[in-house]
């Protein structure tokens, strides 16, 4: 099972692909879709096209994406939501199930604390996937989202522990086309 994790943004959209078919997750690819300074509609089209290309190249079986969080700037939150929408529609148009996870839930699953900073997430993603170099922050976030989905699918506690059972799945949603 390949999982595509997406950290959506209206300027930079991070992505990470992991192979979850073995006991330990294996890194496949990660990076960023850097959007040009075009009008919002063109940037959303770039998100859609970039995700579509990733799906064509990597053929994931599932997609996981970060939920919108409330920010101080309503305009930024709205643009982020629209970028998420473009990515979700792209995955749905490719017939892939899409699961959403909140920022605190992702941090909890990967680092053991929902209050972790970006550097902690990067460090734990690097360790969990045994990477030789630390991924860029947006790519690391996307890999963390993919790892969170893997933990959720396996019924594991969101602390990142591979041995504990998770009992409550009410904090995530899954869309199926």
PANU-624082 format. One record per atom (N, C-alpha, C): residue number from 1; residue in three letters; x, y, z. Coordinates in pm, 1 decimal. Layout:
// PANU-624082
NUM  ALA  X  Y  Z
...
END
This chain:
// PANU-624082
1  UNK  84.3  -117.1  0.0
1  UNK  0.0  0.0  0.0
1  UNK  89.3  124.1  0.0
2  UNK  73.4  209.7  -99.4
2  UNK  144.6  337.2  -104.5
2  UNK  50.8  446.5  -56.0
3  UNK  103.1  532.9  30.9
3  UNK  25.7  643.5  85.2
3  UNK  89.4  773.9  39.0
4  UNK  6.9  861.6  -17.9
4  UNK  50.0  996.2  -55.4
4  UNK  1.4  1092.0  52.5
5  UNK  94.6  1154.1  122.4
5  UNK  61.5  1256.1  221.6
5  UNK  73.8  1393.2  157.8
6  UNK  -22.8  1480.6  187.7
6  UNK  -23.3  1614.5  128.8
6  UNK  -35.2  1719.4  238.7
7  UNK  56.8  1815.5  237.6
7  UNK  52.3  1932.8  324.7
7  UNK  18.4  2050.2  234.6
8  UNK  -111.4  2083.4  224.1
8  UNK  -153.5  2182.4  125.3
8  UNK  -114.6  2324.8  163.5
9  UNK  -93.9  2405.0  60.5
9  UNK  -65.4  2545.9  80.4
9  UNK  -96.4  2623.0  -45.8
10  UNK  -120.1  2751.6  -31.9
10  UNK  -151.1  2832.9  -149.1
10  UNK  -24.7  2884.2  -217.9
11  UNK  91.0  2865.4  -156.1
11  UNK  220.3  2901.6  -216.3
11  UNK  310.1  2779.0  -234.0
12  UNK  311.7  2691.8  -133.0
12  UNK  390.7  2569.2  -136.4
12  UNK  303.7  2455.1  -85.7
13  UNK  295.3  2348.4  -162.6
13  UNK  223.9  2228.0  -120.5
13  UNK  326.4  2116.3  -107.7
14  UNK  341.7  2065.7  15.1
14  UNK  435.4  1957.1  38.8
14  UNK  372.1  1823.1  7.0
15  UNK  454.8  1727.6  -35.3
15  UNK  404.9  1593.2  -58.7
15  UNK  506.6  1491.6  -8.2
16  UNK  455.1  1375.5  29.5
16  UNK  540.0  1265.8  73.0
16  UNK  473.1  1134.5  39.8
17  UNK  550.6  1041.0  -11.0
17  UNK  498.1  909.4  -47.5
17  UNK  574.6  805.0  32.6
18  UNK  499.4  717.5  100.8
18  UNK  561.0  607.5  174.0
18  UNK  498.1  476.0  130.4
19  UNK  577.4  371.1  141.2
19  UNK  530.4  235.1  114.8
19  UNK  498.4  173.4  250.0
20  UNK  372.9  137.1  269.0
20  UNK  327.8  82.0  396.6
20  UNK  297.8  -67.0  386.0
21  UNK  352.4  -133.3  285.1
21  UNK  321.2  -274.2  265.2
21  UNK  400.6  -366.9  357.4
22  UNK  509.6  -318.9  412.1
22  UNK  591.7  -398.8  504.1
22  UNK  563.4  -356.1  647.8
23  UNK  625.6  -424.3  741.2
23  UNK  608.0  -391.6  882.9
23  UNK  654.9  -248.7  913.1
24  UNK  768.7  -211.6  858.3
24  UNK  822.7  -77.0  876.8
24  UNK  794.1  5.8  751.3
25  UNK  750.1  129.1  767.2
25  UNK  725.5  213.0  648.8
25  UNK  855.6  242.8  575.1
26  UNK  845.1  256.5  444.0
26  UNK  962.8  283.7  361.7
26  UNK  940.0  411.1  281.3
27  UNK  1037.8  496.5  284.2
27  UNK  1034.4  622.4  209.9
27  UNK  1039.9  594.8  59.6
28  UNK  951.9  661.4  -15.4
28  UNK  953.4  652.8  -161.4
28  UNK  996.1  786.4  -222.1
29  UNK  928.0  894.7  -184.7
29  UNK  958.4  1026.4  -242.9
29  UNK  898.5  1135.5  -155.8
30  UNK  951.8  1254.9  -169.5
30  UNK  893.3  1372.6  -104.3
30  UNK  944.7  1497.5  -174.4
31  UNK  877.2  1606.6  -149.9
31  UNK  918.1  1732.7  -209.3
31  UNK  809.0  1835.2  -196.0
32  UNK  818.0  1937.5  -278.5
32  UNK  723.0  2047.7  -272.9
32  UNK  678.2  2086.9  -413.1
33  UNK  553.1  2120.9  -421.9
33  UNK  499.3  2182.7  -542.6
33  UNK  503.4  2332.3  -513.9
34  UNK  593.8  2402.3  -579.0
34  UNK  608.8  2547.1  -557.6
34  UNK  524.9  2618.4  -661.6
35  UNK  428.6  2694.6  -612.4
35  UNK  332.2  2759.4  -699.6
35  UNK  381.8  2896.0  -742.9
36  UNK  358.4  2925.6  -868.8
36  UNK  398.8  3055.0  -923.9
36  UNK  311.1  3164.9  -865.3
37  UNK  358.8  3287.3  -873.5
37  UNK  284.4  3401.6  -821.9
37  UNK  175.7  3444.1  -919.5
38  UNK  89.3  3350.1  -954.6
38  UNK  -22.6  3378.5  -1044.4
38  UNK  -145.3  3412.3  -962.1
39  UNK  -253.5  3436.0  -1031.4
39  UNK  -382.3  3453.8  -965.2
39  UNK  -418.3  3324.0  -893.2
40  UNK  -506.8  3334.7  -795.9
40  UNK  -542.9  3218.6  -714.8
40  UNK  -593.5  3102.7  -800.7
41  UNK  -676.4  3129.3  -899.2
41  UNK  -730.2  3021.4  -983.0
41  UNK  -618.2  2943.4  -1052.2
42  UNK  -515.4  3011.5  -1098.7
42  UNK  -403.8  2943.7  -1164.6
42  UNK  -321.0  2863.9  -1062.9
43  UNK  -305.1  2917.7  -942.0
43  UNK  -232.5  2843.7  -838.0
43  UNK  -307.3  2716.1  -800.5
44  UNK  -440.6  2724.4  -791.3
44  UNK  -520.4  2605.1  -760.6
44  UNK  -508.4  2502.4  -872.5
45  UNK  -503.9  2549.3  -996.0
45  UNK  -484.8  2458.9  -1109.8
45  UNK  -347.6  2392.6  -1101.3
46  UNK  -245.8  2466.3  -1053.8
46  UNK  -112.3  2409.1  -1037.3
46  UNK  -111.7  2301.3  -928.6
47  UNK  -184.8  2324.8  -819.6
47  UNK  -196.3  2223.2  -714.4
47  UNK  -258.9  2096.8  -772.8
48  UNK  -369.4  2114.0  -843.7
48  UNK  -439.6  2000.0  -904.1
48  UNK  -346.7  1924.5  -999.6
49  UNK  -279.5  1997.6  -1088.8
49  UNK  -191.4  1934.9  -1187.1
49  UNK  -73.8  1864.5  -1119.1
50  UNK  -18.2  1927.0  -1016.4
50  UNK  94.4  1866.4  -944.9
50  UNK  54.9  1737.9  -873.9
51  UNK  -58.9  1739.3  -807.6
51  UNK  -107.8  1619.1  -738.7
51  UNK  -141.0  1511.1  -841.7
52  UNK  -200.5  1550.4  -952.0
52  UNK  -234.3  1455.6  -1058.0
52  UNK  -107.6  1387.3  -1111.2
53  UNK  -2.3  1464.9  -1130.2
53  UNK  124.1  1408.7  -1178.1
53  UNK  183.6  1312.1  -1075.8
54  UNK  178.5  1348.7  -947.1
54  UNK  229.2  1260.3  -841.8
54  UNK  151.8  1127.9  -840.2
55  UNK  20.7  1136.6  -856.4
55  UNK  -61.9  1015.5  -858.2
55  UNK  -25.8  929.1  -978.8
56  UNK  -4.7  991.2  -1093.6
56  UNK  30.8  916.3  -1214.6
56  UNK  167.4  848.2  -1199.8
57  UNK  262.3  916.4  -1137.8
57  UNK  398.1  862.1  -1124.5
57  UNK  405.7  753.7  -1016.5
58  UNK  346.4  779.1  -899.3
58  UNK  364.8  690.1  -784.1
58  UNK  252.0  589.4  -764.3
59  UNK  135.9  614.0  -821.1
59  UNK  21.1  523.4  -810.2
59  UNK  -13.0  487.5  -664.8
60  UNK  -37.2  588.2  -579.0
60  UNK  -72.4  556.4  -439.9
60  UNK  -209.6  489.0  -433.8
61  UNK  -231.3  414.0  -327.0
61  UNK  -361.9  351.6  -307.2
61  UNK  -449.8  436.7  -216.9
62  UNK  -389.4  528.4  -140.2
62  UNK  -464.6  615.5  -50.1
62  UNK  -394.6  750.8  -39.2
63  UNK  -473.9  850.7  -4.6
63  UNK  -422.5  986.1  12.3
63  UNK  -460.9  1035.3  151.3
64  UNK  -368.2  1102.6  218.4
64  UNK  -394.2  1164.2  348.3
64  UNK  -356.8  1311.7  337.6
65  UNK  -439.6  1395.9  397.5
65  UNK  -419.7  1540.8  385.3
65  UNK  -446.2  1607.8  519.8
66  UNK  -377.8  1718.2  542.6
66  UNK  -397.5  1792.3  667.0
66  UNK  -527.4  1870.8  661.5
67  UNK  -600.3  1870.7  772.8
67  UNK  -722.3  1949.7  784.3
67  UNK  -687.1  2097.6  796.2
68  UNK  -781.4  2181.1  761.9
68  UNK  -763.1  2325.7  776.9
68  UNK  -760.0  2359.0  925.1
69  UNK  -670.8  2446.4  962.4
69  UNK  -668.4  2496.2  1098.5
69  UNK  -702.8  2643.9  1095.7
70  UNK  -752.0  2693.9  1204.0
70  UNK  -788.7  2834.6  1210.6
70  UNK  -662.7  2918.7  1228.0
71  UNK  -651.6  3020.6  1145.4
71  UNK  -536.7  3110.0  1158.8
71  UNK  -587.9  3249.4  1190.3
72  UNK  -495.5  3336.4  1223.0
72  UNK  -532.7  3473.9  1256.1
72  UNK  -579.4  3549.4  1132.5
73  UNK  -533.8  3506.2  1015.9
73  UNK  -567.6  3573.1  891.7
73  UNK  -672.7  3490.3  816.7
74  UNK  -795.3  3538.7  814.0
74  UNK  -905.2  3465.7  750.8
74  UNK  -880.8  3444.0  601.4
75  UNK  -821.1  3541.8  534.7
75  UNK  -793.5  3528.9  391.9
75  UNK  -696.1  3414.0  364.9
76  UNK  -593.0  3402.2  448.3
76  UNK  -496.2  3292.3  433.7
76  UNK  -562.5  3157.6  457.4
77  UNK  -648.1  3149.4  559.3
77  UNK  -718.3  3024.3  588.6
77  UNK  -810.1  2984.9  473.4
78  UNK  -874.2  3082.6  413.0
78  UNK  -962.3  3054.5  299.4
78  UNK  -882.4  3002.6  180.8
79  UNK  -768.9  3064.9  151.0
79  UNK  -684.7  3018.7  40.2
79  UNK  -629.9  2879.1  66.9
80  UNK  -591.8  2852.4  191.0
80  UNK  -545.1  2719.2  228.1
80  UNK  -656.1  2616.3  205.8
81  UNK  -777.9  2651.0  245.8
81  UNK  -891.7  2561.2  225.0
81  UNK  -917.1  2533.9  77.4
82  UNK  -897.1  2634.0  -4.7
82  UNK  -916.7  2614.6  -148.4
82  UNK  -807.7  2525.1  -207.5
83  UNK  -683.1  2539.6  -159.4
83  UNK  -575.1  2451.7  -205.2
83  UNK  -603.8  2307.5  -162.3
84  UNK  -653.2  2290.1  -40.3
84  UNK  -692.4  2156.8  7.0
84  UNK  -800.6  2098.8  -82.6
85  UNK  -897.8  2182.8  -115.6
85  UNK  -1007.6  2138.4  -201.2
85  UNK  -957.8  2091.0  -336.4
86  UNK  -863.7  2163.8  -394.8
86  UNK  -808.1  2123.7  -524.9
86  UNK  -739.7  1987.7  -513.4
87  UNK  -664.8  1966.0  -406.3
87  UNK  -595.9  1838.3  -387.1
87  UNK  -695.5  1725.1  -361.9
88  UNK  -797.8  1750.0  -281.8
88  UNK  -898.5  1647.5  -252.1
88  UNK  -975.4  1609.6  -377.8
89  UNK  -1016.0  1709.1  -456.4
89  UNK  -1089.4  1680.1  -580.5
89  UNK  -1001.5  1601.4  -676.8
90  UNK  -874.7  1636.1  -685.3
90  UNK  -783.0  1562.9  -772.7
90  UNK  -777.0  1415.6  -732.1
91  UNK  -756.4  1389.7  -602.9
91  UNK  -749.7  1251.2  -554.9
91  UNK  -881.5  1178.5  -580.1
92  UNK  -993.1  1244.5  -552.7
92  UNK  -1124.7  1183.4  -574.3
92  UNK  -1147.0  1153.4  -722.3
93  UNK  -1103.9  1243.8  -809.6
93  UNK  -1117.9  1220.7  -953.7
93  UNK  -1032.9  1103.2  -1002.2
94  UNK  -929.6  1069.2  -925.9
94  UNK  -847.3  952.3  -958.3
94  UNK  -897.8  826.7  -886.5
95  UNK  -1010.6  838.9  -818.1
95  UNK  -1070.9  723.7  -751.5
95  UNK  -1003.6  681.8  -622.4
96  UNK  -930.1  774.0  -559.2
96  UNK  -856.8  740.8  -437.3
96  UNK  -930.9  787.0  -313.2
97  UNK  -931.1  705.5  -208.3
97  UNK  -988.5  751.2  -81.3
97  UNK  -898.0  856.8  -19.0
98  UNK  -957.7  956.3  44.6
98  UNK  -883.8  1066.4  106.7
98  UNK  -920.3  1072.9  253.9
99  UNK  -819.5  1072.5  340.5
99  UNK  -839.8  1085.7  484.5
99  UNK  -777.1  1215.6  531.8
100  UNK  -842.3  1279.2  629.4
100  UNK  -795.0  1406.7  682.4
100  UNK  -750.8  1390.3  827.4
101  UNK  -645.2  1464.6  863.8
101  UNK  -594.9  1462.9  1000.2
101  UNK  -562.0  1605.3  1043.6
102  UNK  -594.4  1636.7  1168.8
102  UNK  -565.8  1768.7  1223.0
102  UNK  -418.9  1785.6  1257.9
103  UNK  -370.1  1909.7  1259.5
103  UNK  -228.6  1935.9  1288.3
103  UNK  -180.4  1877.1  1421.1
104  UNK  -258.8  1892.9  1526.9
104  UNK  -218.2  1839.7  1657.3
104  UNK  -213.5  1687.0  1655.2
105  UNK  -308.5  1626.1  1584.3
105  UNK  -312.0  1480.6  1574.0
105  UNK  -188.5  1428.5  1499.8
106  UNK  -147.5  1499.3  1396.0
106  UNK  -29.3  1460.0  1318.6
106  UNK  95.8  1470.3  1406.3
107  UNK  110.2  1582.4  1475.1
107  UNK  225.9  1600.8  1563.3
107  UNK  228.3  1495.0  1672.7
108  UNK  111.8  1465.1  1729.6
108  UNK  101.5  1362.8  1834.0
108  UNK  144.9  1226.7  1780.9
109  UNK  98.0  1192.4  1661.6
109  UNK  127.8  1060.8  1603.1
109  UNK  275.9  1043.6  1572.6
110  UNK  341.3  1150.7  1531.9
110  UNK  480.2  1139.6  1486.7
110  UNK  581.1  1168.6  1598.5
111  UNK  550.0  1264.2  1684.8
111  UNK  648.1  1304.4  1786.7
111  UNK  610.2  1263.2  1927.9
112  UNK  483.0  1231.1  1948.9
112  UNK  437.8  1196.8  2083.1
112  UNK  377.1  1314.3  2158.0
113  UNK  382.0  1433.5  2098.6
113  UNK  319.2  1550.5  2159.7
113  UNK  252.9  1635.9  2052.8
114  UNK  132.4  1680.6  2080.1
114  UNK  59.7  1764.6  1985.6
114  UNK  111.9  1906.2  1977.9
115  UNK  207.4  1940.5  2065.1
115  UNK  263.6  2075.4  2067.2
115  UNK  402.8  2081.6  2004.6
116  UNK  441.3  1978.8  1928.9
116  UNK  574.4  1974.3  1868.7
116  UNK  592.5  2086.7  1767.1
117  UNK  717.5  2130.3  1751.6
117  UNK  746.2  2232.0  1649.6
117  UNK  792.5  2163.6  1521.0
118  UNK  812.3  2242.7  1416.6
118  UNK  849.5  2187.7  1285.5
118  UNK  981.0  2110.0  1290.8
119  UNK  1077.4  2158.0  1367.3
119  UNK  1206.6  2090.0  1377.0
119  UNK  1190.9  1951.3  1439.3
120  UNK  1104.2  1938.7  1539.6
120  UNK  1079.9  1808.8  1601.9
120  UNK  1013.6  1713.2  1502.8
121  UNK  917.4  1763.9  1425.0
121  UNK  851.0  1680.9  1324.3
121  UNK  953.2  1633.7  1221.2
122  UNK  1037.2  1725.6  1173.8
122  UNK  1140.7  1689.3  1076.9
122  UNK  1233.0  1581.1  1133.2
123  UNK  1275.3  1599.2  1256.7
123  UNK  1366.0  1502.5  1319.8
123  UNK  1301.6  1364.1  1328.8
124  UNK  1177.6  1358.1  1374.9
124  UNK  1112.0  1228.5  1393.6
124  UNK  1079.1  1160.5  1261.0
125  UNK  1041.9  1238.8  1159.2
125  UNK  1017.8  1181.5  1026.5
125  UNK  1148.3  1122.8  972.0
126  UNK  1257.4  1195.6  988.5
126  UNK  1388.9  1149.1  943.7
126  UNK  1424.8  1017.4  1012.5
127  UNK  1399.1  1009.8  1142.8
127  UNK  1430.8  888.3  1218.6
127  UNK  1336.6  773.4  1181.2
128  UNK  1207.4  800.3  1173.8
128  UNK  1108.5  694.2  1146.4
128  UNK  1129.3  630.2  1009.8
129  UNK  1170.1  711.2  911.9
129  UNK  1188.9  659.5  776.4
129  UNK  1335.2  630.1  744.5
130  UNK  1420.9  648.1  844.4
130  UNK  1565.1  621.4  831.4
130  UNK  1625.5  695.4  710.9
131  UNK  1595.6  824.6  704.9
131  UNK  1645.0  907.5  594.6
131  UNK  1788.1  952.0  622.1
132  UNK  1865.7  969.0  517.1
132  UNK  2004.1  1012.8  533.2
132  UNK  2015.1  1163.8  549.1
133  UNK  1909.8  1236.5  510.8
133  UNK  1908.0  1382.2  525.0
133  UNK  1769.5  1425.6  570.8
134  UNK  1764.6  1540.2  634.5
134  UNK  1638.0  1594.1  683.4
134  UNK  1561.1  1657.4  568.2
135  UNK  1435.8  1616.1  547.6
135  UNK  1357.2  1676.8  439.7
135  UNK  1319.1  1821.4  471.8
136  UNK  1293.0  1898.4  367.7
136  UNK  1244.5  2035.9  382.7
136  UNK  1117.8  2031.8  467.5
137  UNK  1084.9  2139.0  538.3
137  UNK  975.3  2140.8  636.2
137  UNK  840.8  2098.1  576.8
138  UNK  802.6  2150.7  458.8
138  UNK  673.0  2115.2  400.6
138  UNK  670.2  1969.0  356.5
139  UNK  781.5  1918.6  305.3
139  UNK  790.6  1777.4  266.3
139  UNK  785.9  1688.9  390.9
140  UNK  854.7  1730.4  498.2
140  UNK  852.2  1653.6  623.6
140  UNK  710.4  1649.2  680.2
141  UNK  639.2  1760.9  673.5
141  UNK  500.5  1763.1  720.9
141  UNK  414.5  1665.5  640.6
142  UNK  434.7  1660.5  509.9
142  UNK  357.1  1569.2  425.3
142  UNK  390.4  1423.7  458.0
143  UNK  518.2  1394.2  481.8
143  UNK  556.0  1258.9  523.2
143  UNK  495.4  1225.4  658.4
144  UNK  490.0  1323.5  749.3
144  UNK  427.1  1302.4  880.2
144  UNK  278.2  1271.2  864.4
145  UNK  213.1  1337.0  770.4
145  UNK  70.4  1310.6  743.6
145  UNK  53.5  1167.8  692.4
146  UNK  141.2  1124.6  602.6
146  UNK  135.3  987.2  551.4
146  UNK  159.5  886.9  664.4
147  UNK  254.7  914.3  752.4
147  UNK  281.5  825.6  865.9
147  UNK  162.5  821.3  961.3
148  UNK  98.3  935.4  983.4
148  UNK  -20.4  939.9  1068.8
148  UNK  -130.1  851.9  1010.9
149  UNK  -148.2  858.5  880.2
149  UNK  -249.4  774.4  816.5
149  UNK  -213.8  626.5  833.2
150  UNK  -88.7  594.1  817.9
150  UNK  -45.2  455.9  837.5
150  UNK  -77.6  410.1  979.8
151  UNK  -43.8  491.8  1079.0
151  UNK  -73.5  457.5  1218.8
151  UNK  -224.1  437.8  1237.6
152  UNK  -302.4  525.7  1177.9
152  UNK  -447.7  517.1  1190.0
152  UNK  -500.9  388.9  1126.5
153  UNK  -452.3  356.1  1007.4
153  UNK  -495.7  233.4  938.9
153  UNK  -460.6  108.8  1019.0
154  UNK  -348.8  113.0  1086.9
154  UNK  -304.6  -2.0  1166.3
154  UNK  -365.6  -2.9  1305.6
155  UNK  -445.4  100.0  1336.4
155  UNK  -511.1  105.7  1466.4
155  UNK  -416.7  136.2  1580.3
156  UNK  -310.3  209.7  1550.3
156  UNK  -209.9  239.8  1652.0
156  UNK  -240.6  370.4  1721.7
157  UNK  -196.5  380.2  1844.4
157  UNK  -210.2  503.5  1920.7
157  UNK  -135.3  613.0  1847.0
158  UNK  -187.5  735.0  1848.1
158  UNK  -126.0  844.0  1774.6
158  UNK  3.5  894.5  1836.0
159  UNK  55.7  826.9  1936.5
159  UNK  184.0  868.3  1994.2
159  UNK  301.1  827.5  1905.6
160  UNK  272.3  749.6  1801.4
160  UNK  379.0  704.1  1715.1
160  UNK  430.7  567.6  1756.2
161  UNK  379.0  514.4  1866.6
161  UNK  420.0  382.2  1912.6
161  UNK  369.0  275.1  1817.8
162  UNK  455.1  180.8  1783.5
162  UNK  415.0  74.3  1692.4
162  UNK  345.8  -40.7  1764.6
163  UNK  336.9  -34.9  1897.6
163  UNK  280.6  -148.4  1967.5
163  UNK  145.9  -126.1  2033.4
164  UNK  103.6  -5.0  2053.0
164  UNK  -19.7  22.1  2125.2
164  UNK  -139.4  29.1  2031.8
165  UNK  -255.6  -4.4  2083.8
165  UNK  -378.1  -0.2  2004.6
165  UNK  -446.2  134.6  2021.2
166  UNK  -503.0  183.7  1914.0
166  UNK  -577.5  309.1  1916.3
166  UNK  -724.5  276.6  1932.0
167  UNK  -794.8  350.6  2015.5
167  UNK  -934.4  315.6  2041.7
167  UNK  -1034.8  413.2  1982.7
168  UNK  -994.3  534.1  1947.5
168  UNK  -1090.8  633.1  1902.2
168  UNK  -1050.8  690.2  1767.4
169  UNK  -1133.0  669.0  1665.2
169  UNK  -1105.3  721.6  1531.9
169  UNK  -1196.7  837.8  1496.9
170  UNK  -1266.1  892.9  1593.6
170  UNK  -1362.8  997.8  1562.7
170  UNK  -1298.8  1129.5  1520.2
171  UNK  -1168.2  1144.6  1538.1
171  UNK  -1104.8  1271.8  1506.7
171  UNK  -1054.2  1280.0  1362.7
172  UNK  -1082.2  1179.6  1279.3
172  UNK  -1043.3  1187.7  1138.7
172  UNK  -1160.4  1151.9  1050.9
173  UNK  -1155.5  1203.8  930.6
173  UNK  -1261.8  1177.3  832.3
173  UNK  -1200.7  1117.1  708.1
174  UNK  -1278.8  1034.8  642.3
174  UNK  -1231.9  973.4  519.1
174  UNK  -1338.2  993.7  412.0
175  UNK  -1293.0  1036.2  294.7
175  UNK  -1382.0  1055.0  180.2
175  UNK  -1352.0  946.4  79.3
176  UNK  -1454.0  885.9  27.3
176  UNK  -1437.2  787.1  -79.4
176  UNK  -1524.2  829.7  -196.2
177  UNK  -1465.9  825.7  -318.0
177  UNK  -1542.9  867.3  -436.1
177  UNK  -1656.4  769.3  -466.2
END
